[in-house]
Amino acid sequence: MSGFGDLAAARGSGTPYDALVPVPGARIAAIARDWPGVPGDFLTFLGTIGAGSLRGGYQLHDGLVPAGELYDSDAAVALFGDDLRGVGHGFALPDGQVVELDATDGGVRPVATSFAVFVRVTIGELA
């Protein structure tokens, strides 16, 4: 549970992430294989806490999706989630920086120093 043990312990107590479903190990291995350099904290979160809808309005994918598959964008971003209002979040390629992709203007902006920081802030805002 490295890095997310506190979240796992609080699961089921009315947290915004209670409905997330842990991603199976085989799927996590496939993500790691298909996306070399994917940050480990993202994979750990998927396996420990999970993917799905956060209560309050955020969707975490059970993997990574190229930005062009969800948005009219050629940005080099692998998306891991979105706010359900046209802003996707993911890793800039190839460096892995956490960024947001705004569908209204196509802008890509850095938003966090790591996935762990991003997801904790997002959960806090939804609590």
MILUMRO-111063 format. One record per residue: y negated, z negated, x negated of N, C-alpha, C, O in turn; residue in three letters. Coordinates in steps of 0.02 Angstrom, whole numbers. Atoms other than C-alpha are relative to their C-alpha. Layout:
<nodes>
((Y; Z; X); (Y; Z; X); (Y; Z; X); (Y; Z; X); ALA)
...
</nodes>
This chain:
<nodes>
((60; 0; -41); (0; 0; 0); (-63; 0; -43); (-116; -19; -19); MET)
((56; 6; 46); (-114; 15; -150); (-64; 27; 30); (-67; 84; 52); SER)
((66; -20; -23); (-295; 21; -98); (-14; -8; 74); (-72; -11; 93); GLY)
((11; 4; -72); (-269; 6; 90); (41; -56; 33); (51; -55; 94); PHE)
((-39; 55; -27); (-165; -152; 111); (-37; -40; 52); (-8; -62; 102); GLY)
((39; 37; -49); (-307; -239; 202); (-4; 37; 66); (-1; 6; 120); ASP)
((2; -39; -61); (-319; -97; 327); (68; -2; 35); (71; -8; 97); LEU)
((-67; 2; -29); (-131; -95; 353); (12; -68; 34); (42; -71; 87); ALA)
((-9; 66; -28); (-133; -283; 384); (-38; -9; 66); (-15; -46; 110); ALA)
((42; 7; -61); (-270; -267; 517); (21; 48; 55); (-2; 42; 112); ALA)
((-22; -50; -49); (-183; -122; 605); (29; -34; 62); (66; -83; 57); ARG)
((-26; 28; -62); (-146; -158; 787); (-43; -55; 29); (-26; -84; 81); GLY)
((44; 54; -24); (-289; -281; 808); (-63; 27; 32); (-114; -8; 36); SER)
((57; -30; -32); (-407; -162; 896); (-45; 39; -48); (-103; 52; -33); GLY)
((39; -39; 48); (-464; -64; 744); (-7; 72; 23); (32; 95; 64); THR)
((7; -70; -18); (-529; 114; 759); (58; 44; -22); (67; 99; 3); PRO)
((-56; -39; 26); (-374; 172; 665); (68; -21; 27); (119; 1; 2); TYR)
((-64; 22; -28); (-241; 88; 772); (45; 57; 22); (106; 51; 19); ASP)
((-40; -56; -27); (-185; 256; 844); (22; 50; -54); (60; 96; -39); ALA)
((-21; -46; 52); (-164; 343; 676); (75; -7; -13); (103; -61; -7); LEU)
((-72; -1; 11); (14; 393; 634); (13; 16; -74); (-10; 68; -98); VAL)
((-15; -14; 70); (78; 379; 454); (35; 67; -9); (79; 86; 31); PRO)
((-27; -66; 14); (121; 547; 379); (64; -9; -41); (65; -47; -89); VAL)
((-63; 6; 37); (302; 568; 319); (-7; 20; -73); (-48; 62; -92); PRO)
((1; -13; 73); (335; 570; 132); (10; 73; -17); (-21; 97; -64); GLY)
((-11; -71; 15); (399; 749; 136); (-63; 40; 11); (-77; 87; -27); ALA)
((63; -35; -13); (235; 808; 211); (-51; -16; -55); (-87; 29; -77); ARG)
((46; 20; 53); (135; 710; 81); (18; 37; -65); (-26; 60; -101); ILE)
((-23; -36; 60); (241; 788; -58); (-20; 74; 4); (-40; 103; -46); ALA)
((20; -70; -9); (205; 961; 14); (-75; 9; -11); (-96; 58; -41); ALA)
((72; -4; 11); (18; 927; 17); (-15; -3; -75); (-55; 37; -100); ILE)
((11; 7; 72); (23; 870; -164); (21; 63; -37); (-11; 82; -86); ALA)
((-24; -62; 32); (122; 1026; -211); (-48; 58; 14); (-64; 97; -31); ARG)
((41; -57; -20); (11; 1147; -114); (-73; -6; -21); (-108; 45; -26); ASP)
((70; 13; 18); (-154; 1068; -165); (-2; -40; -65); (-17; -100; -64); TRP)
((2; 37; 64); (-144; 1023; -351); (-67; -34; -10); (-120; -4; 2); PRO)
((62; 37; 12); (-271; 891; -395); (-27; -37; 61); (-80; -68; 56); GLY)
((23; 37; -58); (-285; 820; -219); (-5; -74; -18); (41; -101; -49); VAL)
((8; 71; 18); (-353; 643; -237); (56; -44; 27); (76; -39; 85); PRO)
((-55; 45; -18); (-217; 510; -234); (-17; -48; 55); (26; -66; 94); GLY)
((17; 47; -53); (-315; 394; -121); (7; 32; 69); (23; -2; 117); ASP)
((-11; -36; -63); (-309; 527; 15); (74; -1; 19); (91; -15; 77); PHE)
((-72; -1; -13); (-120; 543; 0); (25; -70; 17); (67; -78; 62); LEU)
((-20; 69; -15); (-100; 353; -3); (-21; -20; 70); (18; -51; 106); THR)
((23; 16; -67); (-205; 336; 154); (44; 33; 53); (65; 1; 101); PHE)
((-43; -35; -49); (-103; 468; 246); (67; -35; 8); (91; -44; 64); LEU)
((-65; 32; -3); (59; 381; 201); (-1; -71; 26); (47; -94; 57); GLY)
((5; 71; -19); (-1; 204; 232); (-30; -10; 69); (-3; -48; 109); THR)
((36; 10; -63); (-123; 217; 377); (13; 59; 47); (30; 48; 105); ILE)
((-19; -57; -40); (-100; 394; 441); (-54; 51; 15); (-107; 51; -16); GLY)
((44; -53; -22); (-183; 541; 526); (-3; -1; 76); (39; -31; 109); ALA)
((9; -3; -72); (-246; 577; 701); (-71; -17; 18); (-117; -9; -22); GLY)
((67; 15; -26); (-394; 521; 805); (-19; -72; -12); (17; -119; 7); SER)
((28; 67; 6); (-499; 373; 756); (-38; -14; 65); (-76; 29; 89); LEU)
((36; 18; -61); (-564; 282; 909); (-75; 3; -15); (-98; -24; -66); ARG)
((72; -6; 10); (-748; 324; 926); (-21; 69; -22); (-81; 83; -26); GLY)
((19; -69; 11); (-739; 506; 879); (5; 29; -70); (-44; 57; -95); GLY)
((-11; -34; 64); (-666; 563; 714); (73; 21; -3); (117; -17; 17); TYR)
((-68; -26; 6); (-513; 670; 681); (19; 7; -73); (-15; 42; -111); GLN)
((-28; -8; 67); (-412; 652; 521); (61; 45; 4); (108; 30; 41); LEU)
((-56; -47; 1); (-296; 798; 486); (59; -31; -38); (50; -77; -78); HIS)
((-59; 24; 37); (-119; 769; 424); (12; 40; -63); (68; 45; -87); ASP)
((-3; -40; 61); (-157; 877; 274); (-69; 28; -14); (-120; 1; 9); GLY)
((63; -32; 17); (-291; 992; 207); (-1; 71; 29); (50; 105; 32); LEU)
((10; -65; -32); (-361; 1149; 289); (-57; 35; -36); (-111; 6; -44); VAL)
((56; -36; 30); (-464; 1283; 201); (-58; 6; 50); (-47; 19; 109); PRO)
((59; 0; -44); (-641; 1280; 272); (-4; 63; 43); (-24; 59; 101); ALA)
((4; -63; -36); (-631; 1462; 324); (46; 5; 60); (36; 48; 103); GLY)
((-45; -1; -58); (-489; 1425; 445); (-29; -35; 61); (-9; -21; 117); GLU)
((29; 38; -55); (-595; 1307; 550); (-73; 16; 13); (-99; 6; 68); LEU)
((71; -15; -5); (-773; 1363; 518); (-13; 70; -26); (26; 98; -64); TYR)
((22; -65; 26); (-863; 1527; 488); (-33; -13; -67); (-95; -14; -73); ASP)
((25; 20; 65); (-880; 1483; 305); (45; 25; -55); (106; 29; -47); SER)
((-40; -18; 59); (-825; 1544; 136); (-6; -54; -53); (10; -43; -112); ASP)
((7; 57; 46); (-859; 1374; 57); (68; -18; -29); (119; -16; 5); ALA)
((-61; 22; 34); (-730; 1317; -69); (11; -74; 14); (0; -117; -29); ALA)
((-10; 69; -23); (-687; 1160; 29); (67; -4; 36); (83; 38; 78); VAL)
((-63; 15; -35); (-519; 1089; 83); (-15; -58; 47); (-26; -114; 25); ALA)
((20; 49; -50); (-554; 996; 245); (56; -50; 15); (114; -31; 22); LEU)
((-48; 51; -20); (-468; 831; 287); (-17; -30; 68); (24; -66; 97); PHE)
((18; 27; -65); (-562; 789; 448); (-66; 26; 24); (-100; 64; -10); GLY)
((65; -20; -28); (-710; 815; 562); (-23; -50; 52); (17; -89; 80); ASP)
((30; 48; -47); (-828; 720; 674); (1; 23; 72); (-29; -9; 116); ASP)
((-7; -29; -68); (-786; 827; 828); (-66; 25; 27); (-72; 38; 87); LEU)
((65; -25; -20); (-968; 884; 832); (-25; 55; -47); (-85; 68; -49); ARG)
((20; -55; 43); (-968; 1025; 705); (-11; -16; -73); (-37; 25; -110); GLY)
((6; 18; 70); (-967; 931; 541); (69; -18; -26); (101; -65; -3); VAL)
((-64; 13; 31); (-811; 940; 436); (-9; -36; -67); (-62; -32; -98); GLY)
((1; 36; 63); (-769; 834; 285); (61; 19; -40); (116; 29; -13); HIS)
((-56; -19; 42); (-662; 877; 138); (-16; -8; -74); (-63; -42; -93); GLY)
((7; 2; 73); (-644; 900; -48); (-26; 67; -24); (2; 119; -9); PHE)
((25; -61; 32); (-750; 1026; -143); (52; 21; -52); (79; -21; -88); ALA)
((-49; -26; 48); (-638; 1137; -246); (-38; 31; -59); (-88; 65; -49); LEU)
((-61; 34; 19); (-593; 1123; -385); (-9; -73; -20); (39; -106; -40); PRO)
((12; 67; 28); (-675; 955; -429); (20; -58; 44); (27; -114; 18); ASP)
((-24; 53; -44); (-620; 854; -276); (-54; -46; 26); (-38; -97; 56); GLY)
((54; 41; -27); (-791; 783; -233); (2; 1; 76); (14; 53; 106); GLN)
((0; 4; -73); (-801; 722; -52); (-66; 28; 25); (-120; 5; 6); VAL)
((59; -35; -26); (-920; 835; 44); (4; 7; 75); (57; -2; 105); VAL)
((1; -18; -70); (-974; 876; 220); (-20; 73; 4); (-59; 99; -36); GLU)
((16; -70; -14); (-982; 1053; 288); (-28; 2; 70); (7; -12; 119); LEU)
((34; -2; -65); (-1107; 1076; 428); (7; 70; 29); (-17; 118; 0); ASP)
((-13; -65; -32); (-1054; 1216; 546); (-63; 33; 24); (-65; 94; 31); ALA)
((61; -30; -26); (-1231; 1240; 609); (-40; 39; -52); (-71; 89; -37); THR)
((38; -35; 52); (-1307; 1290; 443); (43; 22; -60); (17; 53; -106); ASP)
((-44; -19; 54); (-1156; 1314; 329); (-10; -39; -64); (20; -25; -115); GLY)
((15; 40; 59); (-1224; 1185; 210); (57; -46; -21); (93; -73; 21); GLY)
((-50; 45; 28); (-1108; 1087; 96); (-38; -52; -41); (-75; -36; -87); VAL)
((36; 55; 33); (-1171; 916; 40); (49; -55; -21); (96; -71; 16); ARG)
((-41; 57; 20); (-1092; 776; -60); (-14; -60; 45); (-71; -72; 64); PRO)
((10; 58; -44); (-1063; 620; 47); (31; -65; -25); (12; -118; -1); VAL)
((-32; 61; 24); (-954; 497; -48); (29; 11; -70); (43; 67; -90); ALA)
((-28; -5; 68); (-888; 458; -221); (76; 6; 0); (105; 26; -50); THR)
((-73; -6; -5); (-707; 454; -159); (20; 1; 73); (-20; -16; 117); SER)
((-25; 1; -69); (-601; 474; -4); (2; -72; 25); (-15; -85; 83); PHE)
((-5; 70; -22); (-572; 285; 1); (-68; -25; 23); (-73; -59; 75); ALA)
((67; 21; -20); (-760; 254; 8); (-18; 33; 66); (-43; 0; 111); VAL)
((17; -36; -61); (-784; 389; 139); (36; -29; 61); (3; -43; 112); PHE)
((-37; 22; -59); (-646; 330; 255); (-18; -71; 20); (-20; -87; 79); VAL)
((21; 68; -16); (-697; 147; 243); (-69; -1; 35); (-79; -39; 82); ARG)
((66; -4; -32); (-878; 190; 286); (7; 28; 71); (-23; 2; 118); VAL)
((-11; -31; -66); (-820; 301; 430); (31; -50; 49); (8; -56; 106); THR)
((-31; 51; -42); (-707; 165; 499); (-51; -54; 19); (-53; -76; 77); ILE)
((51; 51; -13); (-848; 39; 483); (-51; 22; 51); (-73; -17; 93); GLY)
((49; -26; -48); (-967; 151; 580); (30; 5; 70); (-7; 1; 120); GLU)
((-32; -7; -65); (-839; 170; 720); (22; -67; 30); (39; -71; 89); LEU)
((-23; 67; -22); (-795; -16; 731); (-48; -31; 51); (-36; -86; 74); ALA)
</nodes>
